[in-house]
Amino acid sequence: MYDPLQMPALLDDDFKKLVDYKEERVDGLREFVICVWCMQPKGLERRVVKDIVLIDGCTELVVSVDTRQMCWAAPSMDKTAYNEVTKVEKRYIGVKFKPAAFTQLTGLSPELLKDRLLPIEEVDQDFCFDALDGLSFDETKEFLKAYVLKLIGDKKPNKFVSVFDDFYAAPVATVETLYQRFHLGPRQCQRHFLKNFGISPQMVLTILRFHYCLRMITKKEVAPKDMLDLIPFSDQSHFIREFKKYLGLTPYEYLQKYQEDVFLLSTSQE
């Protein structure tokens, strides 16, 4: 199953100190949903922090618990959102959908979400905002889960939603393999990918490769210097350059920061 990493607390020290960010995997939603995430303040401080969202090809359905607004968004569909900011005192709950799930479940193109928030009423004209009134944080989360479960209904993931699951464990080397997977030529594949993912086949391959590298380094299964043996980058400088583009750190900088974070977490729990 495709399970991309998001780590705002690791990438921004202020976020780590001031915001509690958690992800929950929900078995009943896993065919279309990666996780349900929650974000709320750790204290009473009021300020703005960076909410860095790593590129992952996904779309999200987000509720602002305090304003009772609900919208679709795609901050990480085709780029890492380094400039996403959030007010520490605000509370949010979101559902992160697998790439292409938005199109299958709504019939709409994910390109509608590029650089904008799409209010829920523009997608679901029957949505009743009164249903959110008076709900606690936890009740809002359960409401959102139930809404998504109803949206999914008895649908099963189509061949596009399945792509990231199929190739996550071992990314393919070239886009030609993706063309062959769908029995499509390059131009047809490009058109279908833009319609379903909102991104090109090459970007799909790039995202899969990035998260594969990130996961392997995080789990210490492969050292950064050995990554070229598994992923066909042209050379080490290409690998480092692409990794830093989407994480903001080189593989070696990330590994050091991750190990420091794990050490501090373990010592604080002793």
C-alpha positions, 0 to 999 in steps of 0.5 A: 500500500502506498504510504508516503511520509509527511513530517512537518514536525521534523522539518520545522522546529517551531512546528514541532514545539507548538503543533500536535500533528498525528496520522491515523490509518483507518482500515475501512477506508484504506482502499482509497485513503492513506490516512486521517490526520489531525492538527491542533495546538499544544498550548495557548501561543498564537503565531504562524508556523511552517506546515511543510507538505511533501510532494505525494500526488495526493488530494485531501478533504480538510475541515477547519474545526474552528470555522466549520469550513470544509474543502478539497485541497491538493497542496502536495499533488505536484510539488512540495509546499514549503510556503504553507503556513498555519496559525498555531491556534487553529485546529484542522482534520483532514483525509489524505486520499490516494492519487486519482481517488478524487477523480474516481469518487467525484468525477472531477479533475484534480486539476481543479484543485491546483493552487486553490481550495475547492469548497465542499459545496462546489463538489457536493451540493447536498452537503449540510453544514449544520451537521458540523455545528456543536461537534467536538474535535473528536466528533468532527473527526468521526463525522469526516470518516463517516462522510468519506465512507459514504462517499466511497460506498461500494466502489473499488479502486480503479486501475489508476488509483491502484498505480501507486499501490502497485509500484510503491514497493519497487518503482519502475525505471522508466515511464515506458513501463507505465505506458505498457502497464496501461497498454497506451501510447505516450500521448494517450497515457499523458492525457489519462494521467492528467485527467486522473492524477492531475500530473504527468506520467514522469511526475508520477514516476518522480514521486514514487522514486522520491518516497521510495528513497525517503522510506528506505533511508528512514528505515535504515534499509539503505544508506544514501550512498547505496541508493543508486544501486536501487534507483536508476538515477543518472549519477549521485549528484542527480539523486541528491539534487532531486531529493533536496528539491522535494525535501529541502535537505540532502539525503545525508542532512535528512538522515542526521536530522531524523536520527537526532529527532529519534534520539531526542524522542527516546530520551524524553520518554525515559 
